[in-house]
Amino acid sequence: MTTGLLVFGALLLLAALVAMAGLNMVEPGEARVVQLFGRYTGTIRDDGLRWVNPLTTRRKISTRVRNHETAVLKVNDARGNPIELAAVVVWQVEDTSQAVFAVDDFTEFVATQTETAVRHIAIEYPYDAYEDDELSLRADAEEITEKLAEELTDRVRAAGVRIIESRFTHLAYAPEIASAMLQRQQAGAVVAARREIVDGAVGMVEDALARLSRQDIVELDEERKAAMVGNLMVVLCGDRAPQPVLNTGSLYQ
């Protein structure tokens, strides 16, 4: 009788130990990928204490939101100019079975595909746009990073990963051409400023001639109008203060 009780107690203890082997503590932001004899049977997503078949194997996988920031990459833009570019991507595991079984290492897969997508998007657009309807990396970063996120979504879909957001964290010309491109930008800014000054000066000259004619202050022939326009344009568009010359004779001397 005693031997029977001991055997029964031992079997009960063994059964309890086997049953306890099926208990899993799942924390928030984690999941367990469950396999039975190599076959995928499901994923435990609910946090807390969960019990599954003790004969199954369970692999822990994080479903938290993650960041991946690329190193500073040196690439050529659409015009062939060498630039430096880096980006950060916010991503999350969405399909745990694909993340575990479709690729060897989904974290490394995301990192590789992110670098590939950043390089590809960089060669599609110029750093600076010289036409109004042209997108550029510097001026249209918001729109281009949306395209980057779309491309990344297609690239990492096989790994069960969802791209939440992407942003450029570094964007600059490569050091070897940075000085030359800065001069080009400064020259463009000077040309734009001069164009605005000339447009304003032309308007002021037109207004001056119209007021002189309307108020009948002085009557000018075409030659004197041309001289007056030339003088006013020099005064208004010059980058230095003009030196006045007083005419003590008549208008035509």
C-alpha atoms as an extended CHARMM CRD file, in Angstrom:
* protein
*
       253  EXT
         1         1  MET       CA              0.0000000000        0.0000000000        0.0000000000  PROA      1               0.0000000000
         2         2  THR       CA              2.7890000000        2.3590000000        0.9410000000  PROA      2               0.0000000000
         3         3  THR       CA              4.7050000000        1.5060000000       -2.2210000000  PROA      3               0.0000000000
         4         4  GLY       CA              1.6230000000        2.1890000000       -4.3200000000  PROA      4               0.0000000000
         5         5  LEU       CA              1.1610000000        5.5940000000       -2.7080000000  PROA      5               0.0000000000
         6         6  LEU       CA              4.7830000000        6.4620000000       -3.3160000000  PROA      6               0.0000000000
         7         7  VAL       CA              4.5190000000        5.4780000000       -6.9680000000  PROA      7               0.0000000000
         8         8  PHE       CA              1.2850000000        7.4450000000       -7.3310000000  PROA      8               0.0000000000
         9         9  GLY       CA              2.8530000000       10.4700000000       -5.6240000000  PROA      9               0.0000000000
        10        10  ALA       CA              5.9020000000       10.2500000000       -7.8600000000  PROA      10              0.0000000000
        11        11  LEU       CA              3.7510000000       10.0620000000      -10.9710000000  PROA      11              0.0000000000
        12        12  LEU       CA              1.6320000000       12.9650000000       -9.7480000000  PROA      12              0.0000000000
        13        13  LEU       CA              4.7630000000       15.0230000000       -9.0970000000  PROA      13              0.0000000000
        14        14  LEU       CA              6.1240000000       14.1590000000      -12.5340000000  PROA      14              0.0000000000
        15        15  ALA       CA              2.8260000000       15.1350000000      -14.1480000000  PROA      15              0.0000000000
        16        16  ALA       CA              2.8390000000       18.4140000000      -12.2190000000  PROA      16              0.0000000000
        17        17  LEU       CA              6.3980000000       19.1790000000      -13.3280000000  PROA      17              0.0000000000
        18        18  VAL       CA              5.5160000000       18.4280000000      -16.9610000000  PROA      18              0.0000000000
        19        19  ALA       CA              2.4100000000       20.5990000000      -16.6990000000  PROA      19              0.0000000000
        20        20  MET       CA              4.4010000000       23.4340000000      -15.1590000000  PROA      20              0.0000000000
        21        21  ALA       CA              6.8320000000       23.2400000000      -18.0580000000  PROA      21              0.0000000000
        22        22  GLY       CA              3.9980000000       24.5650000000      -20.2100000000  PROA      22              0.0000000000
        23        23  LEU       CA              3.6420000000       27.7810000000      -18.2050000000  PROA      23              0.0000000000
        24        24  ASN       CA              4.9020000000       30.9860000000      -19.8290000000  PROA      24              0.0000000000
        25        25  MET       CA              5.3330000000       34.4500000000      -18.3850000000  PROA      25              0.0000000000
        26        26  VAL       CA              4.6690000000       36.9170000000      -21.2190000000  PROA      26              0.0000000000
        27        27  GLU       CA              5.5900000000       40.5500000000      -20.5740000000  PROA      27              0.0000000000
        28        28  PRO       CA              3.9330000000       43.5400000000      -22.2740000000  PROA      28              0.0000000000
        29        29  GLY       CA              5.5410000000       44.2430000000      -25.6360000000  PROA      29              0.0000000000
        30        30  GLU       CA              6.6140000000       40.6330000000      -26.1040000000  PROA      30              0.0000000000
        31        31  ALA       CA              5.2380000000       37.5450000000      -27.8180000000  PROA      31              0.0000000000
        32        32  ARG       CA              6.0150000000       33.8360000000      -27.8880000000  PROA      32              0.0000000000
        33        33  VAL       CA              6.2480000000       31.9540000000      -31.1750000000  PROA      33              0.0000000000
        34        34  VAL       CA              5.1170000000       28.3840000000      -30.4820000000  PROA      34              0.0000000000
        35        35  GLN       CA              6.2740000000       25.2780000000      -32.3930000000  PROA      35              0.0000000000
        36        36  LEU       CA              5.3010000000       21.6460000000      -31.9230000000  PROA      36              0.0000000000
        37        37  PHE       CA              7.8400000000       19.2160000000      -33.3540000000  PROA      37              0.0000000000
        38        38  GLY       CA              9.0700000000       21.8960000000      -35.7730000000  PROA      38              0.0000000000
        39        39  ARG       CA              5.6120000000       22.9680000000      -36.9410000000  PROA      39              0.0000000000
        40        40  TYR       CA              4.3980000000       26.4990000000      -36.2330000000  PROA      40              0.0000000000
        41        41  THR       CA              1.2460000000       26.3360000000      -34.1160000000  PROA      41              0.0000000000
        42        42  GLY       CA              0.6470000000       29.9740000000      -33.1850000000  PROA      42              0.0000000000
        43        43  THR       CA              1.8220000000       33.0290000000      -31.2800000000  PROA      43              0.0000000000
        44        44  ILE       CA              1.0710000000       34.0310000000      -27.7000000000  PROA      44              0.0000000000
        45        45  ARG       CA              0.5010000000       37.7910000000      -27.7150000000  PROA      45              0.0000000000
        46        46  ASP       CA             -1.4840000000       38.3630000000      -24.5000000000  PROA      46              0.0000000000
        47        47  ASP       CA              0.7060000000       39.3610000000      -21.5750000000  PROA      47              0.0000000000
        48        48  GLY       CA              0.5590000000       37.5390000000      -18.2610000000  PROA      48              0.0000000000
        49        49  LEU       CA              0.8740000000       33.8830000000      -17.2770000000  PROA      49              0.0000000000
        50        50  ARG       CA             -0.1000000000       31.5610000000      -20.1120000000  PROA      50              0.0000000000
        51        51  TRP       CA             -0.0810000000       27.7900000000      -20.4820000000  PROA      51              0.0000000000
        52        52  VAL       CA              0.6260000000       25.8220000000      -23.6630000000  PROA      52              0.0000000000
        53        53  ASN       CA              1.4280000000       22.2620000000      -24.5360000000  PROA      53              0.0000000000
        54        54  PRO       CA              4.5980000000       21.3650000000      -22.5660000000  PROA      54              0.0000000000
        55        55  LEU       CA              5.9810000000       19.5220000000      -25.5980000000  PROA      55              0.0000000000
        56        56  THR       CA              6.1250000000       22.7110000000      -27.6430000000  PROA      56              0.0000000000
        57        57  THR       CA              9.1080000000       25.0050000000      -27.9990000000  PROA      57              0.0000000000
        58        58  ARG       CA              8.6100000000       28.7090000000      -27.4910000000  PROA      58              0.0000000000
        59        59  ARG       CA             10.7180000000       31.5320000000      -28.8630000000  PROA      59              0.0000000000
        60        60  LYS       CA             10.5590000000       35.0060000000      -27.3400000000  PROA      60              0.0000000000
        61        61  ILE       CA             10.2740000000       37.9210000000      -29.7500000000  PROA      61              0.0000000000
        62        62  SER       CA              9.8650000000       41.6220000000      -29.0060000000  PROA      62              0.0000000000
        63        63  THR       CA              6.9190000000       43.4650000000      -30.5430000000  PROA      63              0.0000000000
        64        64  ARG       CA              7.9770000000       46.8520000000      -29.1750000000  PROA      64              0.0000000000
        65        65  VAL       CA              8.5450000000       49.8480000000      -31.4300000000  PROA      65              0.0000000000
        66        66  ARG       CA             12.2290000000       50.1250000000      -32.3700000000  PROA      66              0.0000000000
        67        67  ASN       CA             14.5470000000       52.6670000000      -33.9590000000  PROA      67              0.0000000000
        68        68  HSD       CA             17.2470000000       51.9480000000      -36.4680000000  PROA      68              0.0000000000
        69        69  GLU       CA             19.6430000000       54.7470000000      -37.4130000000  PROA      69              0.0000000000
        70        70  THR       CA             21.9440000000       54.2390000000      -40.3500000000  PROA      70              0.0000000000
        71        71  ALA       CA             25.5600000000       55.3090000000      -40.3810000000  PROA      71              0.0000000000
        72        72  VAL       CA             26.4320000000       58.3950000000      -42.4230000000  PROA      72              0.0000000000
        73        73  LEU       CA             26.4210000000       57.0910000000      -45.9940000000  PROA      73              0.0000000000
        74        74  LYS       CA             28.3970000000       58.6950000000      -48.7960000000  PROA      74              0.0000000000
        75        75  VAL       CA             26.4520000000       58.4940000000      -52.0650000000  PROA      75              0.0000000000
        76        76  ASN       CA             25.9980000000       60.4330000000      -55.3030000000  PROA      76              0.0000000000
        77        77  ASP       CA             22.7770000000       62.3600000000      -55.8260000000  PROA      77              0.0000000000
        78        78  ALA       CA             20.8240000000       62.5000000000      -59.0940000000  PROA      78              0.0000000000
        79        79  ARG       CA             23.3380000000       64.9830000000      -60.5590000000  PROA      79              0.0000000000
        80        80  GLY       CA             26.3510000000       62.9310000000      -59.5330000000  PROA      80              0.0000000000
        81        81  ASN       CA             27.3830000000       65.1910000000      -56.6610000000  PROA      81              0.0000000000
        82        82  PRO       CA             28.8080000000       63.3030000000      -53.6690000000  PROA      82              0.0000000000
        83        83  ILE       CA             26.6630000000       63.8360000000      -50.5790000000  PROA      83              0.0000000000
        84        84  GLU       CA             26.4930000000       62.4730000000      -47.0420000000  PROA      84              0.0000000000
        85        85  LEU       CA             23.1850000000       61.0650000000      -45.8790000000  PROA      85              0.0000000000
        86        86  ALA       CA             21.8490000000       59.3060000000      -42.7840000000  PROA      86              0.0000000000
        87        87  ALA       CA             18.3410000000       58.3290000000      -41.7500000000  PROA      87              0.0000000000
        88        88  VAL       CA             16.4420000000       56.9040000000      -38.7990000000  PROA      88              0.0000000000
        89        89  VAL       CA             13.6290000000       54.4030000000      -39.2680000000  PROA      89              0.0000000000
        90        90  VAL       CA             10.9450000000       53.5720000000      -36.6980000000  PROA      90              0.0000000000
        91        91  TRP       CA              9.6700000000       50.0050000000      -37.0980000000  PROA      91              0.0000000000
        92        92  GLN       CA              7.8200000000       47.2290000000      -35.3380000000  PROA      92              0.0000000000
        93        93  VAL       CA              7.3490000000       43.4800000000      -35.7670000000  PROA      93              0.0000000000
        94        94  GLU       CA              3.8110000000       42.9090000000      -37.0240000000  PROA      94              0.0000000000
        95        95  ASP       CA              3.8120000000       39.2610000000      -38.1520000000  PROA      95              0.0000000000
        96        96  THR       CA              5.8590000000       37.2360000000      -35.6890000000  PROA      96              0.0000000000
        97        97  SER       CA              5.8550000000       34.0320000000      -37.7280000000  PROA      97              0.0000000000
        98        98  GLN       CA              7.2990000000       35.7950000000      -40.7680000000  PROA      98              0.0000000000
        99        99  ALA       CA              9.8720000000       37.5820000000      -38.6150000000  PROA      99              0.0000000000
       100       100  VAL       CA             11.0790000000       34.2600000000      -37.1890000000  PROA      100             0.0000000000
       101       101  PHE       CA             10.7770000000       31.9020000000      -40.1480000000  PROA      101             0.0000000000
       102       102  ALA       CA             10.9390000000       34.0120000000      -43.3430000000  PROA      102             0.0000000000
       103       103  VAL       CA             14.4170000000       35.5180000000      -42.7440000000  PROA      103             0.0000000000
       104       104  ASP       CA             17.5080000000       34.4670000000      -40.8120000000  PROA      104             0.0000000000
       105       105  ASP       CA             17.6940000000       37.5770000000      -38.6170000000  PROA      105             0.0000000000
       106       106  PHE       CA             14.8990000000       40.1290000000      -39.0030000000  PROA      106             0.0000000000
       107       107  THR       CA             16.8380000000       42.8530000000      -37.1340000000  PROA      107             0.0000000000
       108       108  GLU       CA             19.7980000000       42.5710000000      -39.4990000000  PROA      108             0.0000000000
       109       109  PHE       CA             17.4020000000       42.2970000000      -42.4320000000  PROA      109             0.0000000000
       110       110  VAL       CA             15.7750000000       45.6240000000      -41.5080000000  PROA      110             0.0000000000
       111       111  ALA       CA             19.1940000000       47.2800000000      -41.1090000000  PROA      111             0.0000000000
       112       112  THR       CA             20.4170000000       46.0640000000      -44.5150000000  PROA      112             0.0000000000
       113       113  GLN       CA             17.2270000000       46.9930000000      -46.3350000000  PROA      113             0.0000000000
       114       114  THR       CA             17.1760000000       50.4210000000      -44.7030000000  PROA      114             0.0000000000
       115       115  GLU       CA             20.6740000000       51.2170000000      -45.9340000000  PROA      115             0.0000000000
       116       116  THR       CA             19.8020000000       49.9460000000      -49.4140000000  PROA      116             0.0000000000
       117       117  ALA       CA             16.6260000000       52.0510000000      -49.5540000000  PROA      117             0.0000000000
       118       118  VAL       CA             18.4340000000       55.2000000000      -48.3560000000  PROA      118             0.0000000000
       119       119  ARG       CA             21.1040000000       54.7610000000      -51.0270000000  PROA      119             0.0000000000
       120       120  HSD       CA             18.4590000000       54.1800000000      -53.6990000000  PROA      120             0.0000000000
       121       121  ILE       CA             16.3590000000       57.1940000000      -52.7150000000  PROA      121             0.0000000000
       122       122  ALA       CA             19.4720000000       59.4170000000      -52.6850000000  PROA      122             0.0000000000
       123       123  ILE       CA             20.3600000000       58.7170000000      -56.3160000000  PROA      123             0.0000000000
       124       124  GLU       CA             16.7810000000       59.4540000000      -57.3900000000  PROA      124             0.0000000000
       125       125  TYR       CA             16.8290000000       63.1410000000      -56.3740000000  PROA      125             0.0000000000
       126       126  PRO       CA             19.3110000000       66.0220000000      -56.4580000000  PROA      126             0.0000000000
       127       127  TYR       CA             20.5630000000       67.6650000000      -53.2850000000  PROA      127             0.0000000000
       128       128  ASP       CA             19.3460000000       71.0860000000      -54.4890000000  PROA      128             0.0000000000
       129       129  ALA       CA             16.6820000000       71.8330000000      -57.0980000000  PROA      129             0.0000000000
       130       130  TYR       CA             17.3090000000       74.4400000000      -59.7780000000  PROA      130             0.0000000000
       131       131  GLU       CA             13.8410000000       74.1710000000      -61.2880000000  PROA      131             0.0000000000
       132       132  ASP       CA             10.5630000000       75.0670000000      -59.5930000000  PROA      132             0.0000000000
       133       133  ASP       CA              8.8400000000       71.7170000000      -60.2450000000  PROA      133             0.0000000000
       134       134  GLU       CA             11.8160000000       69.5570000000      -59.2050000000  PROA      134             0.0000000000
       135       135  LEU       CA             11.9880000000       67.7660000000      -55.8780000000  PROA      135             0.0000000000
       136       136  SER       CA             15.2440000000       67.9990000000      -53.9170000000  PROA      136             0.0000000000
       137       137  LEU       CA             16.6130000000       66.2450000000      -50.8610000000  PROA      137             0.0000000000
       138       138  ARG       CA             17.2100000000       69.5070000000      -48.9990000000  PROA      138             0.0000000000
       139       139  ALA       CA             14.0040000000       71.3860000000      -49.8020000000  PROA      139             0.0000000000
       140       140  ASP       CA             11.5390000000       68.4830000000      -49.9450000000  PROA      140             0.0000000000
       141       141  ALA       CA             12.8570000000       66.1720000000      -47.2250000000  PROA      141             0.0000000000
       142       142  GLU       CA              9.3690000000       65.6050000000      -45.7960000000  PROA      142             0.0000000000
       143       143  GLU       CA              7.9350000000       64.3420000000      -49.0650000000  PROA      143             0.0000000000
       144       144  ILE       CA             11.0080000000       62.2830000000      -49.9430000000  PROA      144             0.0000000000
       145       145  THR       CA             11.1030000000       60.5660000000      -46.5460000000  PROA      145             0.0000000000
       146       146  GLU       CA              7.5050000000       59.5140000000      -47.1320000000  PROA      146             0.0000000000
       147       147  LYS       CA              8.6650000000       57.8670000000      -50.3560000000  PROA      147             0.0000000000
       148       148  LEU       CA             11.4970000000       56.2890000000      -48.3840000000  PROA      148             0.0000000000
       149       149  ALA       CA              8.9900000000       54.8330000000      -45.9190000000  PROA      149             0.0000000000
       150       150  GLU       CA              6.9050000000       53.4430000000      -48.7920000000  PROA      150             0.0000000000
       151       151  GLU       CA              9.9380000000       51.7970000000      -50.3870000000  PROA      151             0.0000000000
       152       152  LEU       CA             11.0570000000       50.3780000000      -47.0430000000  PROA      152             0.0000000000
       153       153  THR       CA              7.5940000000       48.9720000000      -46.4210000000  PROA      153             0.0000000000
       154       154  ASP       CA              7.8380000000       47.0000000000      -49.6570000000  PROA      154             0.0000000000
       155       155  ARG       CA             11.3660000000       45.8210000000      -48.8660000000  PROA      155             0.0000000000
       156       156  VAL       CA             10.7380000000       44.5420000000      -45.3240000000  PROA      156             0.0000000000
       157       157  ARG       CA              7.2530000000       43.1230000000      -45.8430000000  PROA      157             0.0000000000
       158       158  ALA       CA              8.7470000000       39.6380000000      -46.2520000000  PROA      158             0.0000000000
       159       159  ALA       CA             10.0660000000       39.8240000000      -42.6680000000  PROA      159             0.0000000000
       160       160  GLY       CA              6.6650000000       40.7170000000      -41.1790000000  PROA      160             0.0000000000
       161       161  VAL       CA              7.8800000000       44.2010000000      -40.2050000000  PROA      161             0.0000000000
       162       162  ARG       CA              5.8380000000       47.4120000000      -40.3190000000  PROA      162             0.0000000000
       163       163  ILE       CA              7.5430000000       50.7440000000      -41.0140000000  PROA      163             0.0000000000
       164       164  ILE       CA              6.0430000000       53.4780000000      -38.8470000000  PROA      164             0.0000000000
       165       165  GLU       CA              8.1460000000       56.4790000000      -39.8080000000  PROA      165             0.0000000000
       166       166  SER       CA             11.4090000000       57.4880000000      -41.4500000000  PROA      166             0.0000000000
       167       167  ARG       CA             13.4140000000       60.7120000000      -41.2300000000  PROA      167             0.0000000000
       168       168  PHE       CA             16.7260000000       62.0800000000      -42.4750000000  PROA      168             0.0000000000
       169       169  THR       CA             19.0870000000       62.7900000000      -39.5860000000  PROA      169             0.0000000000
       170       170  HSD       CA             22.0510000000       64.0360000000      -41.6170000000  PROA      170             0.0000000000
       171       171  LEU       CA             22.1820000000       65.6280000000      -45.0460000000  PROA      171             0.0000000000
       172       172  ALA       CA             25.1580000000       67.5310000000      -46.4420000000  PROA      172             0.0000000000
       173       173  TYR       CA             27.4870000000       67.7860000000      -49.3770000000  PROA      173             0.0000000000
       174       174  ALA       CA             30.6270000000       65.6860000000      -49.0850000000  PROA      174             0.0000000000
       175       175  PRO       CA             33.5840000000       67.6520000000      -47.6390000000  PROA      175             0.0000000000
       176       176  GLU       CA             35.5050000000       67.6800000000      -50.9370000000  PROA      176             0.0000000000
       177       177  ILE       CA             32.8350000000       69.7300000000      -52.7170000000  PROA      177             0.0000000000
       178       178  ALA       CA             31.1360000000       71.4590000000      -49.7790000000  PROA      178             0.0000000000
       179       179  SER       CA             33.0720000000       74.7050000000      -50.2380000000  PROA      179             0.0000000000
       180       180  ALA       CA             32.3980000000       74.8980000000      -53.9850000000  PROA      180             0.0000000000
       181       181  MET       CA             28.7080000000       74.1180000000      -53.5550000000  PROA      181             0.0000000000
       182       182  LEU       CA             28.4390000000       76.7380000000      -50.8040000000  PROA      182             0.0000000000
       183       183  GLN       CA             29.8180000000       79.3330000000      -53.1990000000  PROA      183             0.0000000000
       184       184  ARG       CA             27.2980000000       78.2020000000      -55.7900000000  PROA      184             0.0000000000
       185       185  GLN       CA             24.4560000000       78.5750000000      -53.3050000000  PROA      185             0.0000000000
       186       186  GLN       CA             25.7070000000       82.0220000000      -52.3150000000  PROA      186             0.0000000000
       187       187  ALA       CA             25.9270000000       83.0320000000      -55.9740000000  PROA      187             0.0000000000
       188       188  GLY       CA             22.3740000000       81.8170000000      -56.5350000000  PROA      188             0.0000000000
       189       189  ALA       CA             21.1940000000       83.8070000000      -53.5360000000  PROA      189             0.0000000000
       190       190  VAL       CA             22.9520000000       86.9330000000      -54.8320000000  PROA      190             0.0000000000
       191       191  VAL       CA             21.3770000000       86.5250000000      -58.2900000000  PROA      191             0.0000000000
       192       192  ALA       CA             17.9280000000       86.0800000000      -56.7470000000  PROA      192             0.0000000000
       193       193  ALA       CA             18.4140000000       89.1620000000      -54.5560000000  PROA      193             0.0000000000
       194       194  ARG       CA             19.6230000000       91.2190000000      -57.5310000000  PROA      194             0.0000000000
       195       195  ARG       CA             16.6460000000       90.1020000000      -59.5810000000  PROA      195             0.0000000000
       196       196  GLU       CA             14.3040000000       91.2690000000      -56.8420000000  PROA      196             0.0000000000
       197       197  ILE       CA             16.1500000000       94.5930000000      -56.5560000000  PROA      197             0.0000000000
       198       198  VAL       CA             15.9200000000       95.1620000000      -60.3200000000  PROA      198             0.0000000000
       199       199  ASP       CA             12.2030000000       94.3350000000      -60.3430000000  PROA      199             0.0000000000
       200       200  GLY       CA             11.6520000000       96.8380000000      -57.5420000000  PROA      200             0.0000000000
       201       201  ALA       CA             13.7980000000       99.4820000000      -59.2290000000  PROA      201             0.0000000000
       202       202  VAL       CA             11.9110000000       99.1540000000      -62.5190000000  PROA      202             0.0000000000
       203       203  GLY       CA              8.6340000000       99.6660000000      -60.6740000000  PROA      203             0.0000000000
       204       204  MET       CA              9.9890000000      102.7430000000      -58.9090000000  PROA      204             0.0000000000
       205       205  VAL       CA             11.2530000000      104.2390000000      -62.1850000000  PROA      205             0.0000000000
       206       206  GLU       CA              7.9150000000      103.6100000000      -63.8940000000  PROA      206             0.0000000000
       207       207  ASP       CA              6.1230000000      105.2490000000      -60.9920000000  PROA      207             0.0000000000
       208       208  ALA       CA              8.4780000000      108.2430000000      -61.0360000000  PROA      208             0.0000000000
       209       209  LEU       CA              8.0310000000      108.8600000000      -64.7780000000  PROA      209             0.0000000000
       210       210  ALA       CA              4.2740000000      108.4480000000      -64.4970000000  PROA      210             0.0000000000
       211       211  ARG       CA              4.0540000000      110.9310000000      -61.6150000000  PROA      211             0.0000000000
       212       212  LEU       CA              6.2430000000      113.4900000000      -63.4280000000  PROA      212             0.0000000000
       213       213  SER       CA              4.0320000000      113.2480000000      -66.4980000000  PROA      213             0.0000000000
       214       214  ARG       CA              0.7660000000      113.2040000000      -64.5510000000  PROA      214             0.0000000000
       215       215  GLN       CA              1.5900000000      116.2050000000      -62.3690000000  PROA      215             0.0000000000
       216       216  ASP       CA              3.1760000000      118.0820000000      -65.3100000000  PROA      216             0.0000000000
       217       217  ILE       CA              6.2930000000      118.8440000000      -63.2780000000  PROA      217             0.0000000000
       218       218  VAL       CA              8.6870000000      118.6450000000      -66.1990000000  PROA      218             0.0000000000
       219       219  GLU       CA              8.3980000000      117.5190000000      -69.8130000000  PROA      219             0.0000000000
       220       220  LEU       CA             11.0840000000      115.1140000000      -70.9550000000  PROA      220             0.0000000000
       221       221  ASP       CA             11.8290000000      113.9300000000      -74.4650000000  PROA      221             0.0000000000
       222       222  GLU       CA             12.7570000000      110.3040000000      -75.1440000000  PROA      222             0.0000000000
       223       223  GLU       CA             16.4870000000      110.9610000000      -74.8530000000  PROA      223             0.0000000000
       224       224  ARG       CA             16.1560000000      112.6230000000      -71.4420000000  PROA      224             0.0000000000
       225       225  LYS       CA             13.7880000000      109.9210000000      -70.2650000000  PROA      225             0.0000000000
       226       226  ALA       CA             16.3960000000      107.3150000000      -71.1960000000  PROA      226             0.0000000000
       227       227  ALA       CA             19.0860000000      109.2620000000      -69.3190000000  PROA      227             0.0000000000
       228       228  MET       CA             16.8660000000      109.6290000000      -66.2830000000  PROA      228             0.0000000000
       229       229  VAL       CA             16.0010000000      105.9170000000      -66.3170000000  PROA      229             0.0000000000
       230       230  GLY       CA             19.6890000000      105.0420000000      -66.5560000000  PROA      230             0.0000000000
       231       231  ASN       CA             20.6040000000      107.3040000000      -63.6450000000  PROA      231             0.0000000000
       232       232  LEU       CA             17.7790000000      106.0370000000      -61.4600000000  PROA      232             0.0000000000
       233       233  MET       CA             18.6340000000      102.4020000000      -62.1760000000  PROA      233             0.0000000000
       234       234  VAL       CA             22.2720000000      103.0250000000      -61.2410000000  PROA      234             0.0000000000
       235       235  VAL       CA             21.2170000000      104.6810000000      -57.9950000000  PROA      235             0.0000000000
       236       236  LEU       CA             18.6360000000      102.0550000000      -57.0770000000  PROA      236             0.0000000000
       237       237  CYS       CA             20.5540000000       98.9460000000      -58.1310000000  PROA      237             0.0000000000
       238       238  GLY       CA             24.0900000000       99.9040000000      -57.1770000000  PROA      238             0.0000000000
       239       239  ASP       CA             25.6950000000       98.2150000000      -54.1930000000  PROA      239             0.0000000000
       240       240  ARG       CA             27.4790000000      101.4300000000      -53.1960000000  PROA      240             0.0000000000
       241       241  ALA       CA             26.1970000000      104.8860000000      -52.3330000000  PROA      241             0.0000000000
       242       242  PRO       CA             26.1720000000      107.0760000000      -55.4940000000  PROA      242             0.0000000000
       243       243  GLN       CA             28.1630000000      110.3200000000      -55.6950000000  PROA      243             0.0000000000
       244       244  PRO       CA             25.8380000000      113.1840000000      -56.6430000000  PROA      244             0.0000000000
       245       245  VAL       CA             26.7880000000      115.5250000000      -59.5030000000  PROA      245             0.0000000000
       246       246  LEU       CA             25.1010000000      118.9110000000      -59.5490000000  PROA      246             0.0000000000
       247       247  ASN       CA             24.1190000000      120.3370000000      -62.9210000000  PROA      247             0.0000000000
       248       248  THR       CA             24.3320000000      124.1150000000      -62.7820000000  PROA      248             0.0000000000
       249       249  GLY       CA             23.4360000000      124.6370000000      -66.4110000000  PROA      249             0.0000000000
       250       250  SER       CA             20.2180000000      123.9930000000      -68.2640000000  PROA      250             0.0000000000
       251       251  LEU       CA             18.5390000000      120.6250000000      -68.6400000000  PROA      251             0.0000000000
       252       252  TYR       CA             20.2200000000      120.0020000000      -71.9960000000  PROA      252             0.0000000000
       253       253  GLN       CA             23.7460000000      121.0800000000      -71.0230000000  PROA      253             0.0000000000
